[in-house]
Amino acid sequence: MGAHQADLPETVEYRLPHLSMTALVWGDPGGRLALCLHGFPDSAWTWRHLGPALAGRGFRVVAPFTRGYAPTAVPEDGDYHLGALAYDALALYRALGAPADAVLIGHDWGALTTNTIAAQSDCPFPRVASLAVPPVPAMRPRRDAGVSAYLRQLRFSWYILFNQLPGISERSLDRLIPRLWHDWSPGYEAETDIAHTLAALPTVAHRTAALSYYRAFVRIAGKPSARYAGLHRHWDGAPRVPMLYLHGGADTTLHPAFTAGVAEVLAPAGGETVTVPGAGHFLHLEQPARVTGLLLDFFADDATRGD
């Protein structure tokens, strides 16, 4: 038998003023909103375990396919700066009624988007969670980090440079995506996730969109569209609301020297960090019960709920 019927999401299209976004949705429409953002190489199906688990605890989970990932549209403006990704998430949040007790959860690029939103002085989410990619100020290595840490990180990050190659990287995604899944979460059976990812990138235009996240980031000095500029200014800021940061102990995308300062950066806003032993980059898929429990505990501490 396949997944239980209650675990299967609705597929909902949201026609935002600037972009048509499609999301997977779990839970009662009256539940507390949890907006969940995926990363690369991934899709909204990355939340297929956490979605029903959170829905079973009273959340309305909305997990969009982010801009350029089918069936969400490839944006006409061609902007993939973090300000644009944050703008999309906030526009979807407003379309969902802008509830004051909503929470935001992001993994990988979704974490970078979450970090950007959390750095805004008017962040509308009382609590957020980032998985696998900490806020930029926390990625500065320890003072005693040796040259070897930098060299190892360059080796870990080779794919970022490869993704800059127009045409070549688009044609290579069928091989690159399985390699990254197997490298980043060793031992995890990723075939279902790889299939979902490739299904979300059915054309060259979609593949270029996904790779353009990296191309825009490397050219970070380039200006985003005027619509996104205000949000984009905070892409490298520290969170201004309580953030839970979760990192897999076996994640090979970021050298440990570059996560040593996370707790210090999160502390002023009341955040916390937890390392999940034995988990790789896709920790929410590898250890969904553990990650769900950490999220529920953190969000239950939100004093704004009034339960």
Contacts in CASP RR format, 6 or more apart in sequence:
PFRMAT RR
TARGET T0000
AUTHOR 0000-0000-0000
METHOD contacts of the structure
MODEL  1
MGAHQADLPETVEYRLPHLSMTALVWGDPGGRLALCLHGFPDSAWTWRHL
GPALAGRGFRVVAPFTRGYAPTAVPEDGDYHLGALAYDALALYRALGAPA
DAVLIGHDWGALTTNTIAAQSDCPFPRVASLAVPPVPAMRPRRDAGVSAY
LRQLRFSWYILFNQLPGISERSLDRLIPRLWHDWSPGYEAETDIAHTLAA
LPTVAHRTAALSYYRAFVRIAGKPSARYAGLHRHWDGAPRVPMLYLHGGA
DTTLHPAFTAGVAEVLAPAGGETVTVPGAGHFLHLEQPARVTGLLLDFFA
DDATRGD
3 48 0 8 1.000
4 52 0 8 1.000
6 52 0 8 1.000
7 26 0 8 1.000
7 48 0 8 1.000
7 52 0 8 1.000
9 24 0 8 1.000
9 25 0 8 1.000
9 26 0 8 1.000
9 48 0 8 1.000
9 51 0 8 1.000
9 52 0 8 1.000
9 61 0 8 1.000
9 63 0 8 1.000
10 24 0 8 1.000
10 25 0 8 1.000
10 26 0 8 1.000
11 22 0 8 1.000
11 23 0 8 1.000
11 24 0 8 1.000
11 25 0 8 1.000
11 71 0 8 1.000
12 22 0 8 1.000
12 23 0 8 1.000
12 24 0 8 1.000
12 25 0 8 1.000
12 62 0 8 1.000
13 20 0 8 1.000
13 21 0 8 1.000
13 22 0 8 1.000
13 71 0 8 1.000
14 20 0 8 1.000
14 21 0 8 1.000
14 22 0 8 1.000
14 23 0 8 1.000
14 64 0 8 1.000
14 92 0 8 1.000
14 95 0 8 1.000
14 96 0 8 1.000
16 88 0 8 1.000
16 91 0 8 1.000
16 92 0 8 1.000
16 95 0 8 1.000
17 91 0 8 1.000
18 75 0 8 1.000
18 77 0 8 1.000
18 87 0 8 1.000
18 91 0 8 1.000
18 227 0 8 1.000
19 67 0 8 1.000
19 72 0 8 1.000
19 73 0 8 1.000
19 75 0 8 1.000
19 88 0 8 1.000
19 91 0 8 1.000
20 72 0 8 1.000
20 73 0 8 1.000
21 64 0 8 1.000
21 65 0 8 1.000
21 66 0 8 1.000
21 67 0 8 1.000
21 72 0 8 1.000
21 73 0 8 1.000
21 88 0 8 1.000
21 92 0 8 1.000
22 64 0 8 1.000
22 65 0 8 1.000
22 71 0 8 1.000
22 72 0 8 1.000
23 44 0 8 1.000
23 62 0 8 1.000
23 63 0 8 1.000
23 64 0 8 1.000
23 65 0 8 1.000
23 92 0 8 1.000
24 44 0 8 1.000
24 45 0 8 1.000
24 47 0 8 1.000
24 48 0 8 1.000
24 62 0 8 1.000
24 63 0 8 1.000
25 60 0 8 1.000
25 61 0 8 1.000
25 62 0 8 1.000
25 63 0 8 1.000
26 51 0 8 1.000
26 52 0 8 1.000
26 54 0 8 1.000
26 55 0 8 1.000
26 59 0 8 1.000
26 60 0 8 1.000
26 61 0 8 1.000
27 52 0 8 1.000
27 55 0 8 1.000
27 56 0 8 1.000
27 58 0 8 1.000
27 59 0 8 1.000
27 60 0 8 1.000
27 61 0 8 1.000
28 55 0 8 1.000
28 58 0 8 1.000
28 60 0 8 1.000
29 60 0 8 1.000
30 60 0 8 1.000
31 58 0 8 1.000
31 59 0 8 1.000
31 60 0 8 1.000
32 58 0 8 1.000
32 59 0 8 1.000
32 60 0 8 1.000
32 99 0 8 1.000
32 101 0 8 1.000
32 102 0 8 1.000
32 103 0 8 1.000
32 305 0 8 1.000
33 59 0 8 1.000
33 60 0 8 1.000
33 62 0 8 1.000
33 93 0 8 1.000
33 96 0 8 1.000
33 99 0 8 1.000
33 101 0 8 1.000
33 102 0 8 1.000
33 103 0 8 1.000
34 51 0 8 1.000
34 54 0 8 1.000
34 59 0 8 1.000
34 60 0 8 1.000
34 61 0 8 1.000
34 62 0 8 1.000
34 102 0 8 1.000
34 103 0 8 1.000
34 104 0 8 1.000
34 105 0 8 1.000
35 62 0 8 1.000
35 63 0 8 1.000
35 64 0 8 1.000
35 89 0 8 1.000
35 92 0 8 1.000
35 93 0 8 1.000
35 96 0 8 1.000
35 102 0 8 1.000
35 103 0 8 1.000
35 104 0 8 1.000
35 105 0 8 1.000
36 44 0 8 1.000
36 47 0 8 1.000
36 50 0 8 1.000
36 51 0 8 1.000
36 61 0 8 1.000
36 62 0 8 1.000
36 63 0 8 1.000
36 105 0 8 1.000
36 106 0 8 1.000
37 63 0 8 1.000
37 64 0 8 1.000
37 66 0 8 1.000
37 85 0 8 1.000
37 89 0 8 1.000
37 104 0 8 1.000
37 105 0 8 1.000
37 106 0 8 1.000
37 107 0 8 1.000
37 109 0 8 1.000
37 110 0 8 1.000
37 111 0 8 1.000
37 113 0 8 1.000
37 114 0 8 1.000
38 44 0 8 1.000
38 46 0 8 1.000
38 47 0 8 1.000
38 63 0 8 1.000
38 65 0 8 1.000
38 66 0 8 1.000
38 69 0 8 1.000
38 106 0 8 1.000
38 107 0 8 1.000
38 108 0 8 1.000
38 109 0 8 1.000
38 110 0 8 1.000
39 46 0 8 1.000
39 66 0 8 1.000
39 106 0 8 1.000
39 107 0 8 1.000
39 108 0 8 1.000
39 109 0 8 1.000
39 110 0 8 1.000
39 111 0 8 1.000
40 108 0 8 1.000
40 109 0 8 1.000
40 210 0 8 1.000
40 213 0 8 1.000
40 214 0 8 1.000
41 173 0 8 1.000
41 176 0 8 1.000
41 177 0 8 1.000
41 180 0 8 1.000
41 181 0 8 1.000
41 194 0 8 1.000
41 197 0 8 1.000
41 210 0 8 1.000
42 107 0 8 1.000
42 108 0 8 1.000
42 193 0 8 1.000
42 196 0 8 1.000
42 197 0 8 1.000
42 282 0 8 1.000
43 65 0 8 1.000
43 69 0 8 1.000
43 193 0 8 1.000
43 196 0 8 1.000
43 197 0 8 1.000
43 199 0 8 1.000
43 200 0 8 1.000
44 63 0 8 1.000
44 64 0 8 1.000
44 65 0 8 1.000
44 69 0 8 1.000
44 200 0 8 1.000
45 192 0 8 1.000
45 193 0 8 1.000
45 196 0 8 1.000
46 63 0 8 1.000
46 107 0 8 1.000
46 193 0 8 1.000
46 196 0 8 1.000
46 282 0 8 1.000
46 284 0 8 1.000
46 285 0 8 1.000
47 61 0 8 1.000
47 63 0 8 1.000
47 284 0 8 1.000
49 284 0 8 1.000
49 285 0 8 1.000
49 288 0 8 1.000
49 292 0 8 1.000
50 61 0 8 1.000
50 105 0 8 1.000
50 284 0 8 1.000
50 288 0 8 1.000
50 291 0 8 1.000
50 292 0 8 1.000
50 295 0 8 1.000
51 59 0 8 1.000
51 61 0 8 1.000
51 63 0 8 1.000
53 288 0 8 1.000
53 289 0 8 1.000
53 292 0 8 1.000
54 61 0 8 1.000
54 292 0 8 1.000
54 295 0 8 1.000
54 296 0 8 1.000
55 61 0 8 1.000
57 296 0 8 1.000
62 92 0 8 1.000
62 96 0 8 1.000
64 72 0 8 1.000
64 88 0 8 1.000
64 89 0 8 1.000
64 92 0 8 1.000
65 71 0 8 1.000
65 72 0 8 1.000
65 200 0 8 1.000
66 72 0 8 1.000
66 85 0 8 1.000
66 88 0 8 1.000
66 109 0 8 1.000
66 110 0 8 1.000
66 113 0 8 1.000
67 73 0 8 1.000
67 74 0 8 1.000
67 75 0 8 1.000
67 80 0 8 1.000
67 84 0 8 1.000
67 85 0 8 1.000
67 88 0 8 1.000
67 209 0 8 1.000
68 74 0 8 1.000
68 75 0 8 1.000
68 205 0 8 1.000
68 206 0 8 1.000
68 209 0 8 1.000
68 210 0 8 1.000
69 200 0 8 1.000
69 201 0 8 1.000
69 206 0 8 1.000
69 209 0 8 1.000
69 210 0 8 1.000
70 199 0 8 1.000
70 200 0 8 1.000
70 201 0 8 1.000
70 202 0 8 1.000
70 203 0 8 1.000
70 206 0 8 1.000
74 205 0 8 1.000
74 206 0 8 1.000
74 209 0 8 1.000
75 84 0 8 1.000
75 209 0 8 1.000
77 84 0 8 1.000
77 225 0 8 1.000
77 227 0 8 1.000
78 209 0 8 1.000
78 212 0 8 1.000
79 216 0 8 1.000
79 224 0 8 1.000
79 225 0 8 1.000
79 228 0 8 1.000
80 209 0 8 1.000
80 212 0 8 1.000
80 213 0 8 1.000
80 215 0 8 1.000
80 216 0 8 1.000
81 216 0 8 1.000
81 217 0 8 1.000
81 220 0 8 1.000
81 222 0 8 1.000
81 224 0 8 1.000
81 225 0 8 1.000
81 228 0 8 1.000
81 232 0 8 1.000
81 235 0 8 1.000
82 112 0 8 1.000
82 113 0 8 1.000
82 116 0 8 1.000
82 216 0 8 1.000
82 217 0 8 1.000
82 231 0 8 1.000
82 232 0 8 1.000
82 235 0 8 1.000
83 116 0 8 1.000
83 224 0 8 1.000
83 228 0 8 1.000
83 229 0 8 1.000
83 230 0 8 1.000
83 231 0 8 1.000
83 232 0 8 1.000
83 235 0 8 1.000
84 224 0 8 1.000
84 225 0 8 1.000
84 227 0 8 1.000
84 228 0 8 1.000
84 232 0 8 1.000
85 109 0 8 1.000
85 110 0 8 1.000
85 112 0 8 1.000
85 113 0 8 1.000
85 116 0 8 1.000
85 213 0 8 1.000
86 113 0 8 1.000
86 116 0 8 1.000
86 117 0 8 1.000
86 228 0 8 1.000
86 231 0 8 1.000
86 232 0 8 1.000
87 227 0 8 1.000
87 228 0 8 1.000
87 231 0 8 1.000
89 104 0 8 1.000
89 113 0 8 1.000
89 114 0 8 1.000
89 117 0 8 1.000
90 117 0 8 1.000
90 124 0 8 1.000
90 231 0 8 1.000
93 102 0 8 1.000
93 104 0 8 1.000
93 124 0 8 1.000
93 125 0 8 1.000
96 102 0 8 1.000
98 124 0 8 1.000
100 124 0 8 1.000
100 126 0 8 1.000
100 304 0 8 1.000
101 126 0 8 1.000
101 302 0 8 1.000
101 304 0 8 1.000
101 305 0 8 1.000
102 124 0 8 1.000
102 125 0 8 1.000
103 125 0 8 1.000
103 126 0 8 1.000
103 127 0 8 1.000
103 128 0 8 1.000
103 129 0 8 1.000
103 299 0 8 1.000
103 302 0 8 1.000
104 114 0 8 1.000
104 117 0 8 1.000
104 118 0 8 1.000
104 125 0 8 1.000
104 128 0 8 1.000
104 129 0 8 1.000
105 114 0 8 1.000
105 128 0 8 1.000
105 129 0 8 1.000
105 130 0 8 1.000
105 131 0 8 1.000
105 295 0 8 1.000
106 113 0 8 1.000
106 114 0 8 1.000
106 128 0 8 1.000
106 129 0 8 1.000
106 130 0 8 1.000
106 131 0 8 1.000
107 130 0 8 1.000
107 131 0 8 1.000
107 132 0 8 1.000
107 133 0 8 1.000
107 282 0 8 1.000
107 284 0 8 1.000
108 131 0 8 1.000
108 132 0 8 1.000
108 133 0 8 1.000
108 281 0 8 1.000
109 133 0 8 1.000
109 213 0 8 1.000
110 130 0 8 1.000
110 133 0 8 1.000
111 130 0 8 1.000
111 131 0 8 1.000
111 132 0 8 1.000
111 133 0 8 1.000
111 134 0 8 1.000
112 133 0 8 1.000
112 235 0 8 1.000
114 128 0 8 1.000
114 129 0 8 1.000
114 130 0 8 1.000
114 243 0 8 1.000
115 130 0 8 1.000
115 133 0 8 1.000
115 134 0 8 1.000
115 135 0 8 1.000
115 136 0 8 1.000
115 235 0 8 1.000
115 237 0 8 1.000
115 239 0 8 1.000
115 243 0 8 1.000
116 231 0 8 1.000
116 232 0 8 1.000
116 234 0 8 1.000
116 235 0 8 1.000
116 237 0 8 1.000
117 123 0 8 1.000
117 125 0 8 1.000
117 128 0 8 1.000
117 231 0 8 1.000
118 125 0 8 1.000
118 128 0 8 1.000
118 130 0 8 1.000
118 135 0 8 1.000
118 239 0 8 1.000
118 240 0 8 1.000
118 241 0 8 1.000
118 243 0 8 1.000
119 135 0 8 1.000
119 234 0 8 1.000
119 235 0 8 1.000
119 236 0 8 1.000
119 237 0 8 1.000
119 238 0 8 1.000
119 239 0 8 1.000
119 240 0 8 1.000
120 231 0 8 1.000
120 234 0 8 1.000
120 240 0 8 1.000
121 240 0 8 1.000
123 239 0 8 1.000
123 240 0 8 1.000
123 241 0 8 1.000
125 241 0 8 1.000
126 241 0 8 1.000
126 242 0 8 1.000
126 302 0 8 1.000
126 304 0 8 1.000
127 241 0 8 1.000
127 242 0 8 1.000
127 243 0 8 1.000
127 244 0 8 1.000
127 298 0 8 1.000
127 299 0 8 1.000
127 301 0 8 1.000
127 302 0 8 1.000
128 239 0 8 1.000
128 241 0 8 1.000
128 242 0 8 1.000
128 243 0 8 1.000
128 244 0 8 1.000
129 243 0 8 1.000
129 244 0 8 1.000
129 245 0 8 1.000
129 246 0 8 1.000
129 295 0 8 1.000
129 298 0 8 1.000
129 299 0 8 1.000
130 243 0 8 1.000
130 244 0 8 1.000
130 245 0 8 1.000
130 246 0 8 1.000
131 245 0 8 1.000
131 246 0 8 1.000
131 247 0 8 1.000
131 283 0 8 1.000
131 284 0 8 1.000
131 291 0 8 1.000
132 246 0 8 1.000
132 247 0 8 1.000
132 248 0 8 1.000
132 251 0 8 1.000
132 253 0 8 1.000
132 254 0 8 1.000
132 281 0 8 1.000
132 282 0 8 1.000
132 283 0 8 1.000
133 254 0 8 1.000
134 245 0 8 1.000
134 247 0 8 1.000
134 259 0 8 1.000
134 262 0 8 1.000
134 265 0 8 1.000
134 273 0 8 1.000
135 237 0 8 1.000
135 238 0 8 1.000
135 239 0 8 1.000
135 243 0 8 1.000
135 245 0 8 1.000
135 262 0 8 1.000
135 265 0 8 1.000
135 266 0 8 1.000
136 235 0 8 1.000
136 236 0 8 1.000
136 237 0 8 1.000
137 236 0 8 1.000
137 237 0 8 1.000
137 238 0 8 1.000
137 265 0 8 1.000
138 238 0 8 1.000
138 245 0 8 1.000
138 259 0 8 1.000
138 261 0 8 1.000
138 262 0 8 1.000
138 264 0 8 1.000
138 265 0 8 1.000
138 266 0 8 1.000
139 254 0 8 1.000
139 258 0 8 1.000
139 259 0 8 1.000
140 258 0 8 1.000
140 261 0 8 1.000
141 149 0 8 1.000
141 150 0 8 1.000
141 255 0 8 1.000
141 257 0 8 1.000
141 258 0 8 1.000
141 260 0 8 1.000
142 257 0 8 1.000
142 260 0 8 1.000
142 261 0 8 1.000
145 257 0 8 1.000
145 260 0 8 1.000
146 257 0 8 1.000
149 255 0 8 1.000
149 257 0 8 1.000
149 258 0 8 1.000
152 255 0 8 1.000
153 254 0 8 1.000
153 255 0 8 1.000
153 257 0 8 1.000
153 258 0 8 1.000
156 252 0 8 1.000
156 253 0 8 1.000
156 254 0 8 1.000
156 255 0 8 1.000
157 253 0 8 1.000
159 176 0 8 1.000
159 180 0 8 1.000
160 214 0 8 1.000
160 217 0 8 1.000
160 218 0 8 1.000
162 169 0 8 1.000
162 172 0 8 1.000
162 176 0 8 1.000
163 169 0 8 1.000
163 211 0 8 1.000
163 214 0 8 1.000
163 215 0 8 1.000
164 214 0 8 1.000
164 215 0 8 1.000
164 218 0 8 1.000
166 208 0 8 1.000
169 176 0 8 1.000
169 211 0 8 1.000
170 204 0 8 1.000
170 207 0 8 1.000
170 208 0 8 1.000
170 211 0 8 1.000
173 198 0 8 1.000
173 201 0 8 1.000
173 207 0 8 1.000
173 210 0 8 1.000
173 211 0 8 1.000
174 198 0 8 1.000
177 194 0 8 1.000
177 197 0 8 1.000
177 198 0 8 1.000
178 190 0 8 1.000
178 194 0 8 1.000
181 188 0 8 1.000
181 190 0 8 1.000
181 193 0 8 1.000
181 194 0 8 1.000
181 282 0 8 1.000
182 190 0 8 1.000
183 252 0 8 1.000
184 251 0 8 1.000
184 252 0 8 1.000
184 253 0 8 1.000
184 280 0 8 1.000
184 281 0 8 1.000
184 282 0 8 1.000
185 250 0 8 1.000
185 251 0 8 1.000
185 279 0 8 1.000
185 280 0 8 1.000
185 281 0 8 1.000
185 282 0 8 1.000
185 285 0 8 1.000
185 286 0 8 1.000
186 250 0 8 1.000
186 252 0 8 1.000
186 280 0 8 1.000
188 280 0 8 1.000
188 282 0 8 1.000
188 285 0 8 1.000
188 286 0 8 1.000
190 282 0 8 1.000
193 282 0 8 1.000
193 285 0 8 1.000
200 206 0 8 1.000
201 207 0 8 1.000
201 210 0 8 1.000
216 224 0 8 1.000
220 235 0 8 1.000
223 229 0 8 1.000
224 232 0 8 1.000
238 265 0 8 1.000
238 266 0 8 1.000
238 268 0 8 1.000
238 269 0 8 1.000
239 265 0 8 1.000
239 266 0 8 1.000
239 269 0 8 1.000
239 271 0 8 1.000
240 269 0 8 1.000
241 269 0 8 1.000
242 266 0 8 1.000
242 269 0 8 1.000
242 270 0 8 1.000
242 271 0 8 1.000
242 272 0 8 1.000
242 298 0 8 1.000
242 301 0 8 1.000
242 302 0 8 1.000
243 266 0 8 1.000
243 269 0 8 1.000
243 270 0 8 1.000
243 271 0 8 1.000
243 272 0 8 1.000
244 271 0 8 1.000
244 272 0 8 1.000
244 273 0 8 1.000
244 274 0 8 1.000
244 294 0 8 1.000
244 295 0 8 1.000
244 298 0 8 1.000
245 262 0 8 1.000
245 266 0 8 1.000
245 271 0 8 1.000
245 272 0 8 1.000
245 273 0 8 1.000
245 274 0 8 1.000
246 273 0 8 1.000
246 274 0 8 1.000
246 275 0 8 1.000
246 276 0 8 1.000
246 283 0 8 1.000
246 284 0 8 1.000
246 291 0 8 1.000
246 294 0 8 1.000
247 254 0 8 1.000
247 259 0 8 1.000
247 262 0 8 1.000
247 273 0 8 1.000
247 274 0 8 1.000
247 275 0 8 1.000
247 276 0 8 1.000
247 283 0 8 1.000
248 275 0 8 1.000
248 276 0 8 1.000
248 277 0 8 1.000
248 278 0 8 1.000
248 279 0 8 1.000
248 280 0 8 1.000
248 281 0 8 1.000
248 283 0 8 1.000
249 275 0 8 1.000
249 276 0 8 1.000
249 277 0 8 1.000
249 278 0 8 1.000
249 279 0 8 1.000
249 280 0 8 1.000
250 278 0 8 1.000
250 279 0 8 1.000
250 280 0 8 1.000
251 279 0 8 1.000
251 280 0 8 1.000
251 281 0 8 1.000
251 283 0 8 1.000
252 280 0 8 1.000
252 281 0 8 1.000
253 281 0 8 1.000
262 273 0 8 1.000
263 272 0 8 1.000
263 273 0 8 1.000
266 272 0 8 1.000
266 273 0 8 1.000
272 298 0 8 1.000
274 294 0 8 1.000
276 283 0 8 1.000
276 287 0 8 1.000
276 290 0 8 1.000
276 291 0 8 1.000
276 294 0 8 1.000
278 286 0 8 1.000
278 287 0 8 1.000
279 286 0 8 1.000
279 287 0 8 1.000
279 290 0 8 1.000
280 286 0 8 1.000
283 291 0 8 1.000
284 291 0 8 1.000
END
